[in-house]
Amino acid sequence: MNLKPLGDRVIVKQDEAETTTAGGLILASDAKEKPQTGVVLAVGEGKLDKAGKNLPMPVKTGDKVIYGKYGGTEITVDGEDVLILRADDIYAVFA
């Protein structure tokens, strides 16, 4: 993928939506909830502080993250659906 996020933005590949319930029922495509987890594909340089220096990003490429339900912008790049988020929209990183 030839896409580089700018500033404090992060590109995330969303996890796939569940197709069945815990009880084994198959969900219709419109009943599936969008997952709020994914894997970081690319990371920007970070925000600038008042002195003009880049602040470190809280995530790195390959991290599995949890992000806000309505955060980010969904786009398709090279046939792959990805999400562009601000670092502030990421709530946690799986350890």
All heavy atoms as an XYZ file, in Angstrom:
701
protein
N       0.847     -1.165      0.000
C       0.000      0.000      0.000
C       0.899      1.237      0.000
O       1.783      1.368      0.835
C      -0.904     -0.023      1.235
C      -1.669      1.222      1.417
S      -2.828      1.286      2.783
C      -2.177      0.224      3.990
N       0.652      2.126     -0.915
C       1.427      3.360     -1.025
C       0.655      4.519     -0.438
O       0.255      5.447     -1.133
C       1.761      3.650     -2.493
C       2.692      2.623     -3.064
O       3.501      2.071     -2.344
N       2.580      2.359     -4.352
N       0.445      4.475      0.869
C      -0.302      5.516      1.562
C       0.420      5.812      2.864
O       0.662      4.910      3.661
C      -1.727      5.036      1.835
C      -2.725      6.059      2.325
C      -2.936      7.154      1.279
C      -4.054      5.391      2.625
N       0.810      7.077      3.047
C       1.534      7.470      4.257
C       0.692      8.486      5.010
O       0.371      9.543      4.482
C       2.879      8.078      3.883
C       3.704      8.501      5.091
C       5.049      9.009      4.654
C       5.908      9.552      5.743
N       5.591      9.324      7.083
N       0.328      8.179      6.258
C      -0.469      9.130      7.034
C       0.362     10.339      7.445
O       1.568     10.230      7.671
C      -0.901      8.316      8.251
C       0.113      7.240      8.372
C       0.602      6.954      6.993
N      -0.281     11.487      7.537
C       0.391     12.725      7.917
C       0.075     13.078      9.368
O      -0.974     12.717      9.888
C      -0.057     13.869      7.011
C       0.202     13.675      5.520
C      -0.387     14.831      4.734
C       1.688     13.534      5.251
N       0.975     13.794     10.002
C       0.755     14.276     11.366
C       0.551     13.146     12.351
O       1.300     12.181     12.373
N      -0.513     13.265     13.149
C      -0.772     12.255     14.174
C      -1.821     11.246     13.716
O      -2.536     10.670     14.519
C      -1.219     12.924     15.484
C      -2.575     13.578     15.368
O      -2.949     13.983     14.254
O      -3.278     13.667     16.398
N      -1.884     10.990     12.418
C      -2.857     10.033     11.884
C      -2.243      8.645     11.762
O      -1.038      8.486     11.613
C      -3.398     10.523     10.557
C      -4.297     11.725     10.742
C      -4.846     12.235      9.438
N      -5.735     13.369      9.650
C      -5.343     14.600      9.865
N      -4.070     14.891      9.921
N      -6.225     15.565     10.033
N      -3.140      7.652     11.799
C      -2.749      6.246     11.777
C      -3.656      5.520     10.785
O      -4.857      5.803     10.729
C      -2.919      5.620     13.185
C      -2.601      4.155     13.184
C      -2.075      6.354     14.209
N      -3.102      4.596      9.996
C      -3.912      3.777      9.096
C      -4.092      2.412      9.739
O      -3.118      1.769     10.133
C      -3.246      3.649      7.711
C      -3.121      5.031      7.078
C      -4.055      2.704      6.822
C      -2.386      5.047      5.768
N      -5.365      1.989      9.850
C      -5.703      0.738     10.531
C      -6.492     -0.160      9.590
O      -7.399      0.299      8.888
C      -6.549      1.027     11.802
C      -7.043     -0.257     12.437
C      -5.750      1.843     12.795
N      -6.158     -1.440      9.583
C      -6.934     -2.460      8.874
C      -7.924     -3.023      9.873
O      -7.540     -3.640     10.866
C      -6.006     -3.565      8.343
C      -6.717     -4.762      7.770
C      -7.387     -4.443      6.474
C      -7.959     -5.735      5.874
N      -8.981     -5.470      4.914
N      -9.231     -2.780      9.653
C     -10.261     -3.253     10.564
C     -10.316     -4.767     10.585
O     -10.141     -5.420      9.552
C     -11.642     -2.759     10.135
C     -11.943     -1.348     10.489
C     -13.355     -0.975     10.088
O     -13.787     -1.281      8.979
N     -14.061     -0.309     10.970
N     -10.592     -5.332     11.773
C     -10.852     -6.760     11.870
C     -12.168     -7.057     11.163
O     -13.017     -6.183     11.009
C     -10.928     -7.194     13.335
C      -9.565     -7.136     14.019
O      -8.534     -7.143     13.315
O      -9.540     -7.093     15.261
N     -12.344     -8.308     10.760
C     -13.571     -8.717     10.084
C     -14.730     -8.762     11.072
O     -14.549     -9.119     12.234
C     -13.392    -10.104      9.446
C     -12.377    -10.132      8.325
C     -12.797     -9.320      7.121
O     -13.996     -9.340      6.767
O     -11.933     -8.646      6.535
N     -15.935     -8.405     10.601
C     -17.133     -8.465     11.431
C     -17.509     -9.920     11.686
O     -17.296    -10.791     10.829
C     -18.278     -7.740     10.741
N     -18.048    -10.171     12.863
C     -18.489    -11.520     13.218
C     -19.639    -11.933     12.308
O     -20.551    -11.151     12.052
C     -18.944    -11.561     14.678
C     -17.831    -11.326     15.675
C     -16.818    -12.453     15.714
O     -17.214    -13.625     15.543
O     -15.629    -12.164     15.897
N     -19.620    -13.171     11.838
C     -20.690    -13.659     10.969
C     -21.691    -14.528     11.718
O     -22.760    -14.810     11.206
C     -20.103    -14.466      9.800
O     -19.315    -15.538     10.322
C     -19.253    -13.584      8.915
N     -21.320    -14.969     12.938
C     -22.236    -15.772     13.748
C     -22.254    -15.243     15.180
O     -21.299    -14.626     15.633
C     -21.811    -17.259     13.785
O     -20.495    -17.350     14.294
C     -21.867    -17.893     12.406
N     -23.338    -15.509     15.877
C     -23.442    -15.121     17.278
C     -22.775    -16.178     18.140
O     -22.395    -17.250     17.647
C     -24.918    -14.988     17.706
O     -25.532    -16.273     17.620
C     -25.663    -13.990     16.858
N     -22.657    -15.904     19.433
C     -22.078    -16.869     20.359
C     -22.902    -18.150     20.400
O     -22.375    -19.237     20.648
C     -21.974    -16.267     21.753
N     -24.208    -18.054     20.131
C     -25.089    -19.222     20.128
C     -25.089    -19.970     18.809
O     -25.756    -20.983     18.667
N     -24.365    -19.463     17.796
C     -24.261    -20.158     16.522
C     -25.195    -19.659     15.436
O     -25.223    -20.216     14.340
N     -25.966    -18.617     15.711
C     -26.857    -18.069     14.691
C     -26.062    -17.266     13.674
O     -25.162    -16.515     14.022
C     -27.907    -17.160     15.331
C     -28.864    -17.820     16.320
C     -29.745    -16.767     16.963
C     -29.711    -18.858     15.625
N     -26.424    -17.421     12.410
C     -25.746    -16.694     11.336
C     -26.392    -15.322     11.203
O     -27.609    -15.197     11.128
C     -25.832    -17.470     10.009
C     -25.115    -18.809     10.161
C     -25.247    -16.650      8.875
C     -25.254    -19.720      8.972
N     -25.554    -14.284     11.178
C     -26.042    -12.909     11.085
C     -26.170    -12.474      9.630
O     -25.315    -12.791      8.797
C     -25.076    -11.959     11.799
C     -24.935    -12.141     13.297
C     -23.804    -11.266     13.817
C     -26.230    -11.784     13.993
N     -27.229    -11.714      9.335
C     -27.382    -11.115      8.016
C     -26.336    -10.026      7.862
O     -25.860     -9.452      8.844
C     -28.783    -10.540      7.875
N     -25.964     -9.699      6.645
C     -24.891     -8.732      6.427
C     -25.218     -7.355      7.001
O     -24.328     -6.648      7.458
C     -24.567     -8.614      4.943
O     -25.702     -8.160      4.237
N     -26.493     -6.964      7.003
C     -26.835     -5.652      7.544
C     -26.975     -5.664      9.069
O     -27.066     -4.616      9.697
C     -28.093     -5.087      6.895
C     -29.297     -5.989      7.068
O     -29.123     -7.161      7.436
O     -30.427     -5.513      6.834
N     -26.975     -6.827      9.696
C     -27.083     -6.933     11.154
C     -25.716     -6.991     11.829
O     -25.623     -6.898     13.043
C     -27.880     -8.176     11.532
N     -24.666     -7.117     11.042
C     -23.317     -7.205     11.607
C     -22.873     -5.836     12.121
O     -23.071     -4.824     11.457
C     -22.323     -7.680     10.548
C     -22.580     -9.062     10.039
C     -21.597     -9.409      8.953
C     -21.980    -10.692      8.276
N     -21.137    -10.961      7.116
N     -22.277     -5.825     13.305
C     -21.712     -4.580     13.844
C     -20.280     -4.445     13.352
O     -19.540     -5.424     13.291
C     -21.734     -4.612     15.366
C     -23.072     -4.287     15.921
C     -22.955     -3.467     17.189
O     -21.945     -2.760     17.367
O     -23.872     -3.553     17.983
N     -19.905     -3.203     13.024
C     -18.527     -2.968     12.622
C     -17.622     -3.186     13.827
O     -17.922     -2.714     14.923
C     -18.343     -1.542     12.109
C     -19.028     -1.286     10.818
C     -18.688      0.034     10.186
C     -18.348      1.137     11.121
N     -18.115      2.422     10.482
N     -16.532     -3.902     13.637
C     -15.612     -4.092     14.763
C     -14.914     -2.791     15.125
O     -14.785     -1.891     14.298
C     -14.615     -5.117     14.227
C     -14.679     -4.988     12.745
C     -16.073     -4.551     12.421
N     -14.485     -2.676     16.369
C     -13.758     -1.508     16.832
C     -12.310     -1.877     17.130
O     -11.645     -1.215     17.907
C     -14.426     -0.942     18.081
C     -15.776     -0.337     17.799
C     -16.454      0.098     19.067
O     -17.319     -0.591     19.562
N     -16.046      1.223     19.596
N     -11.841     -2.938     16.490
C     -10.460     -3.374     16.651
C      -9.828     -3.536     15.277
O     -10.518     -3.719     14.284
C     -10.374     -4.723     17.405
O     -11.102     -5.716     16.667
C     -10.942     -4.612     18.802
N      -8.509     -3.462     15.259
C      -7.793     -3.637     14.008
C      -6.299     -3.600     14.230
O      -5.825     -3.488     15.360
N      -5.556     -3.718     13.126
C      -4.102     -3.736     13.166
C      -3.575     -2.485     12.472
O      -4.044     -2.123     11.390
C      -3.553     -5.005     12.464
C      -2.047     -4.997     12.411
C      -4.062     -6.252     13.160
N      -2.603     -1.831     13.098
C      -2.006     -0.615     12.548
C      -1.118     -0.981     11.360
O      -0.221     -1.807     11.480
C      -1.179      0.120     13.627
C      -0.473      1.325     13.029
C      -2.060      0.530     14.796
N      -1.401     -0.356     10.216
C      -0.605     -0.590      9.006
C       0.470      0.468      8.802
O       1.531      0.178      8.260
C      -1.513     -0.626      7.776
C      -2.594     -1.705      7.745
C      -3.420     -1.553      6.472
C      -1.979     -3.083      7.829
N       0.172      1.710      9.195
C       1.134      2.800      9.010
C       0.865      3.883     10.049
O      -0.259      4.050     10.502
C       1.014      3.382      7.606
N       1.922      4.615     10.399
C       1.853      5.642     11.437
C       2.499      6.919     10.908
O       3.548      6.872     10.268
C       2.597      5.165     12.716
C       2.575      6.231     13.781
C       2.018      3.869     13.234
N       1.865      8.061     11.197
C       2.425      9.359     10.814
C       3.585      9.758     11.715
O       3.978      9.022     12.617
N       4.115     10.974     11.489
C       5.279     11.452     12.245
C       4.919     11.852     13.667
O       5.775     11.903     14.535
C       5.920     12.678     11.579
C       6.188     12.575     10.113
C       4.980     12.967      9.273
O       4.250     13.921      9.594
O       4.750     12.270      8.280
N       3.679     12.235     13.918
C       3.250     12.678     15.238
C       2.931     14.157     15.243
O       3.244     14.885     14.314
N       2.311     14.607     16.329
C       1.983     16.021     16.493
C       3.240     16.819     16.771
O       4.229     16.291     17.269
C       1.052     16.211     17.696
C      -0.364     15.834     17.482
C      -1.157     16.194     18.732
C      -2.593     15.776     18.606
N      -3.359     16.081     19.819
N       3.159     18.109     16.486
C       4.257     19.009     16.819
C       3.943     19.700     18.139
O       2.811     20.127     18.375
C       4.441     20.059     15.725
C       4.889     19.554     14.360
C       4.949     20.715     13.369
C       6.216     18.859     14.451
N       4.957     19.816     19.007
C       4.762     20.563     20.248
C       5.009     22.047     19.975
O       5.253     22.455     18.835
C       5.652     20.017     21.377
C       7.140     20.177     21.106
O       7.518     20.863     20.123
O       7.937     19.643     21.890
N       4.960     22.870     21.009
C       5.114     24.320     20.837
C       6.495     24.708     20.338
O       6.668     25.746     19.718
C       4.814     25.025     22.159
C       3.371     24.930     22.547
C       3.084     25.633     23.836
C       1.612     25.467     24.197
N       1.280     26.109     25.454
N       7.490     23.859     20.598
C       8.849     24.131     20.137
C       9.078     23.637     18.709
O      10.159     23.807     18.159
C       9.852     23.472     21.083
N       8.067     22.987     18.107
C       8.202     22.497     16.738
C       8.796     21.106     16.627
O       9.130     20.668     15.540
N       8.921     20.391     17.745
C       9.457     19.029     17.719
C       8.307     18.030     17.682
O       7.247     18.268     18.264
C      10.312     18.766     18.950
C      11.556     19.606     18.996
C      12.396     19.250     20.192
C      13.649     20.130     20.228
N      14.483     19.831     21.375
N       8.531     16.900     16.993
C       7.513     15.857     16.923
C       7.383     15.137     18.254
O       8.385     14.724     18.840
C       7.866     14.827     15.850
C       7.533     15.302     14.464
O       6.718     16.206     14.289
N       8.142     14.698     13.471
N       6.144     14.991     18.726
C       5.877     14.187     19.913
C       5.801     12.725     19.481
O       5.331     12.419     18.380
C       4.553     14.614     20.552
C       4.515     16.041     21.077
C       3.093     16.401     21.508
C       5.474     16.207     22.236
N       6.243     11.784     20.306
C       6.215     10.377     19.904
C       4.783      9.863     19.750
O       3.887     10.277     20.491
C       6.939      9.661     21.044
C       6.871     10.588     22.200
C       6.799     11.976     21.647
N       4.588      8.983     18.794
C       3.278      8.378     18.567
C       3.064      7.261     19.590
O       4.002      6.536     19.930
C       3.190      7.810     17.156
C       3.138      8.878     16.091
S       1.614      9.820     16.091
C       0.506      8.675     15.331
N       1.829      7.087     20.072
C       1.554      6.060     21.076
C       1.464      4.649     20.519
O       1.394      3.690     21.286
C       0.216      6.501     21.664
C      -0.448      7.253     20.555
C       0.670      7.927     19.808
N       1.444      4.498     19.192
C       1.346      3.172     18.570
C       2.420      3.037     17.507
O       3.014      4.015     17.064
C      -0.049      2.942     17.932
C      -1.136      2.921     18.991
C      -0.356      3.985     16.873
N       2.640      1.788     17.079
C       3.590      1.525     15.997
C       2.969      0.534     15.029
O       1.960     -0.102     15.335
C       4.910      1.006     16.564
C       4.813     -0.298     17.297
C       6.159     -0.672     17.904
C       6.134     -1.989     18.635
N       5.114     -2.150     19.652
N       3.546      0.390     13.872
C       3.064     -0.541     12.868
C       3.026     -1.952     13.449
O       3.966     -2.386     14.100
C       3.978     -0.500     11.629
O       4.010      0.836     11.127
C       3.484     -1.433     10.538
N       1.912     -2.639     13.221
C       1.751     -4.005     13.700
C       0.988     -4.117     15.006
O       0.570     -5.214     15.385
N       0.777     -3.004     15.723
C       0.019     -3.032     16.981
C      -1.453     -3.347     16.703
O      -2.027     -2.878     15.722
C       0.077     -1.683     17.700
C       1.381     -1.444     18.434
O       2.176     -2.394     18.565
O       1.605     -0.302     18.867
N      -2.057     -4.150     17.590
C      -3.503     -4.402     17.542
C      -4.150     -3.413     18.498
O      -3.763     -3.334     19.658
C      -3.826     -5.831     17.945
C      -5.301     -6.164     17.807
C      -5.520     -7.653     17.853
C      -6.993     -7.990     17.834
N      -7.605     -7.872     16.543
N      -5.117     -2.636     17.989
C      -5.669     -1.524     18.756
C      -7.197     -1.582     18.850
O      -7.862     -2.257     18.061
C      -5.261     -0.171     18.124
C      -3.768      0.042     18.186
C      -5.755     -0.047     16.702
N      -7.713     -0.855     19.833
C      -9.148     -0.617     19.982
C      -9.353      0.878     19.758
O      -8.630      1.697     20.319
C      -9.637     -0.993     21.388
C      -9.393     -2.476     21.644
C     -11.117     -0.651     21.555
C      -9.689     -2.897     23.066
N     -10.343      1.233     18.926
C     -10.568      2.637     18.598
C     -12.048      2.976     18.729
O     -12.898      2.088     18.896
C     -10.067      2.960     17.190
C     -10.571      2.012     16.132
C     -11.789      2.224     15.515
C      -9.828      0.905     15.766
C     -12.254      1.355     14.563
C     -10.289      0.030     14.809
C     -11.499      0.255     14.204
O     -11.968     -0.612     13.260
N     -12.358      4.261     18.659
C     -13.728      4.740     18.803
C     -14.626      4.259     17.685
O     -14.205      4.111     16.536
N     -15.874      4.021     18.027
C     -16.844      3.474     17.083
C     -17.076      4.384     15.882
O     -17.230      3.916     14.763
C     -18.164      3.222     17.807
C     -19.186      2.482     16.998
C     -20.359      2.086     17.849
C     -21.220      1.101     17.113
N     -22.215      0.474     17.981
N     -17.115      5.677     16.115
C     -17.429      6.607     15.026
C     -16.224      7.430     14.597
O     -16.371      8.408     13.870
C     -18.575      7.523     15.450
C     -19.818      6.743     15.787
C     -20.228      6.587     17.100
C     -20.555      6.128     14.785
C     -21.366      5.848     17.413
C     -21.681      5.383     15.079
C     -22.083      5.251     16.389
O     -23.198      4.517     16.689
N     -15.034      7.059     15.004
C     -13.836      7.800     14.646
C     -13.308      7.376     13.288
O     -13.552      6.285     12.803
N     -12.583      8.272     12.661
C     -11.865      7.944     11.444
C     -12.664      8.064     10.163
O     -13.853      8.351     10.157
N     -11.953      7.810      9.074
C     -12.512      7.865      7.728
C     -12.188      6.567      7.016
O     -11.028      6.171      6.949
C     -11.895      9.043      6.944
O     -12.145     10.247      7.665
C     -12.479      9.142      5.550
N     -13.217      5.905      6.493
C     -13.009      4.656      5.760
C     -12.701      4.967      4.306
O     -13.401      5.758      3.681
C     -14.251      3.779      5.841
C     -14.558      3.286      7.233
C     -15.801      2.416      7.285
O     -16.346      2.062      6.219
O     -16.216      2.085      8.398
N     -11.655      4.331      3.787
C     -11.313      4.484      2.376
C     -10.885      3.125      1.828
O     -10.610      2.196      2.586
C     -10.185      5.517      2.147
C      -8.886      5.068      2.824
C     -10.594      6.893      2.630
C      -7.693      5.880      2.381
N     -10.814      3.026      0.495
C     -10.338      1.820     -0.167
C      -9.072      2.173     -0.934
O      -9.072      3.099     -1.750
C     -11.402      1.266     -1.128
O     -12.596      0.992     -0.385
C     -10.919     -0.011     -1.792
N      -7.996      1.438     -0.642
C      -6.714      1.652     -1.303
C      -6.250      0.318     -1.861
O      -6.141     -0.659     -1.124
C      -5.663      2.198     -0.316
C      -4.328      2.378     -1.001
C      -6.125      3.490      0.305
N      -5.993      0.265     -3.156
C      -5.544     -0.958     -3.818
C      -6.488     -2.122     -3.520
O      -6.057     -3.255     -3.278
C      -4.118     -1.326     -3.398
C      -3.105     -0.253     -3.745
O      -3.340      0.482     -4.724
O      -2.083     -0.150     -3.046
N      -7.799     -1.867     -3.490
C      -8.788     -2.912     -3.242
C      -8.911     -3.340     -1.793
O      -9.619     -4.291     -1.488
N      -8.249     -2.649     -0.889
C      -8.272     -2.998      0.534
C      -8.936     -1.866      1.316
O      -8.592     -0.698      1.155
C      -6.831     -3.194      1.025
C      -6.713     -3.635      2.444
C      -5.264     -3.909      2.841
O      -4.335     -3.465      2.130
O      -5.081     -4.562      3.860
N      -9.918     -2.221      2.145
C     -10.597     -1.222      2.977
C      -9.764     -0.950      4.218
O      -9.401     -1.873      4.945
C     -11.984     -1.717      3.394
C     -12.928     -1.845      2.220
O     -12.766     -1.097      1.244
O     -13.836     -2.696      2.275
N      -9.469      0.329      4.450
C      -8.694      0.731      5.626
C      -9.382      1.916      6.282
O     -10.290      2.527      5.717
C      -7.229      1.089      5.268
C      -6.474     -0.121      4.761
C      -7.162      2.227      4.280
N      -8.931      2.254      7.472
C      -9.487      3.333      8.256
C      -8.353      4.283      8.624
O      -7.290      3.841      9.077
C     -10.117      2.741      9.516
C     -10.943      3.596     10.417
C     -12.196      4.084      9.691
C     -11.356      2.803     11.644
N      -8.556      5.585      8.402
C      -7.573      6.579      8.802
C      -8.098      7.253     10.063
O      -9.190      7.827     10.059
C      -7.320      7.624      7.702
C      -6.792      6.936      6.442
C      -6.333      8.681      8.185
C      -6.594      7.871      5.271
N      -7.334      7.142     11.152
C      -7.729      7.668     12.460
C      -6.699      8.655     12.968
O      -5.524      8.571     12.609
C      -7.774      6.545     13.501
C      -8.733      5.400     13.337
C      -8.326      4.265     14.256
C     -10.120      5.859     13.685
N      -7.119      9.548     13.842
C      -6.169     10.342     14.620
C      -5.715      9.473     15.777
O      -6.447      8.612     16.252
C      -6.828     11.603     15.161
C      -7.067     12.648     14.118
C      -7.405     13.968     14.783
N      -7.432     15.032     13.806
C      -6.367     15.708     13.401
N      -5.184     15.437     13.890
N      -6.480     16.658     12.502
N      -4.509      9.690     16.246
C      -3.985      8.915     17.371
C      -4.879      9.068     18.596
O      -5.021      8.136     19.392
C      -2.557      9.334     17.688
N      -5.538     10.222     18.745
C      -6.434     10.456     19.879
C      -7.675      9.573     19.839
O      -8.334      9.379     20.861
C      -6.871     11.919     19.924
C      -5.728     12.865     20.231
O      -4.695     12.387     20.743
O      -5.866     14.069     19.971
N      -8.045      9.038     18.653
C      -9.206      8.171     18.531
C      -8.906      6.733     18.957
O      -9.820      5.923     19.041
C      -9.723      8.167     17.089
C     -10.327      9.496     16.680
O     -10.822     10.215     17.575
O     -10.308      9.818     15.485
N      -7.638      6.422     19.186
C      -7.251      5.075     19.616
C      -7.306      5.040     21.138
O      -6.701      5.860     21.811
C      -5.854      4.706     19.091
C      -5.894      4.652     17.578
C      -5.402      3.370     19.687
C      -4.557      4.425     16.929
N      -8.077      4.084     21.663
C      -8.286      3.987     23.115
C      -7.277      3.097     23.812
O      -6.912      3.352     24.950
C      -9.685      3.450     23.412
C     -10.799      4.345     22.937
C     -11.999      3.801     22.535
C     -10.668      5.728     22.901
C     -13.038      4.608     22.114
C     -11.694      6.538     22.464
C     -12.888      5.970     22.081
O     -13.920      6.767     21.649
N      -6.844      2.006     23.160
C      -5.967      1.048     23.820
C      -5.205      0.217     22.800
O      -5.612      0.094     21.658
C      -6.783      0.124     24.731
N      -4.086     -0.348     23.272
C      -3.276     -1.267     22.483
C      -3.262     -2.594     23.227
O      -3.050     -2.635     24.441
C      -1.819     -0.743     22.334
C      -0.975     -1.730     21.558
C      -1.806      0.612     21.651
N      -3.514     -3.696     22.490
C      -3.447     -5.017     23.113
C      -2.002     -5.317     23.483
O      -1.093     -5.089     22.694
C      -3.970     -6.097     22.157
C      -5.462     -6.106     22.017
C      -6.082     -5.417     20.987
C      -6.255     -6.782     22.923
C      -7.456     -5.417     20.856
C      -7.623     -6.795     22.802
C      -8.233     -6.107     21.763
N      -1.796     -5.826     24.681
C      -0.454     -6.139     25.162
C      -0.007     -7.515     24.710
O      -0.740     -8.370     24.422
C      -0.409     -6.059     26.677
